[in-house]
Amino acid sequence: MTTAVLRKELQSYIAVLPERKLAALKPLLSELAESVYTIEPASPDECARVEERMKEYRENPDSFIPWSEVRDT
């Protein structure tokens, strides 16, 4: 399903909702529409760096500090 088709389908649901349900839906839609942040896809360079680090980890996992140790400091 494409984004355009999904939008149209959701808009058709909204178009037939009774007023009392529209009021209940408004907080959810406003929260979803007004994100505090945006997550962008990783760039090719970032993906390459992650792959390199994963290779290093697979070759020598003992050289890495476990997240649990980092998190608890």
N, C-alpha and C positions, 0 to 999 in steps of 0.2 A: 504494500500500500504506500503510495507516495504521500509526501507531506501535504501537498495541495488537496488530495482526496481526503486525508484524515482531517484537515482543517474544515473542509466543507461538511463532513459528516458530523463533527463536533458542533459546528455552528447550527446545523439543522436540529440537533438535540436541544440546544439552547433556545432556538427559536420557538419551540413548542412547550417549554417549561412553564408551569404556572408561576405567577409572581412571587409567591412565598418561597418557592424553591430557588428562584433566581437570587433572592436575597441571601440564601444559605450558600450558594455557589460563589458569590462575589469574593469573599475573603480568600478562598482557595485560588481562584483565577488571578486575583491581584497579586498574591504571593508568588505564583508561578511566573507571571508576566514580568515582575520587577525583581529579578535576581540581583543579589548583592554582588555577585561575582560571576565571571564567565570562565569556563574551562575550555581552553583552546586545544586543538590537537597538537601533539608533539611535532616539532619540525624534523626533517630528515636528519639533521645534525644531532638533535637530541636523541632520536631513535638509535643512531649509530653509537652514541656514547653509552646508552643503556645496554645495548648489545655487547659492547666491549667490556663493560663492568660485569655483566652476567657471565661472559667467557672467563674473566679473571676469577670470579667466584667459583665457577665449576672446576677450574683448574686448581684452586687453592682456597677452599672454603674457610680454613682455619685462619687465614689472614684477615678475615672480616670480623667486626665486632657485632654480636647479636643485637638486634633492635631492642630486646628487653633490657639489655645492659645500658644502652644509650638512653632509652626512655626513662629509666629509673634514676638517672644521675641528675 
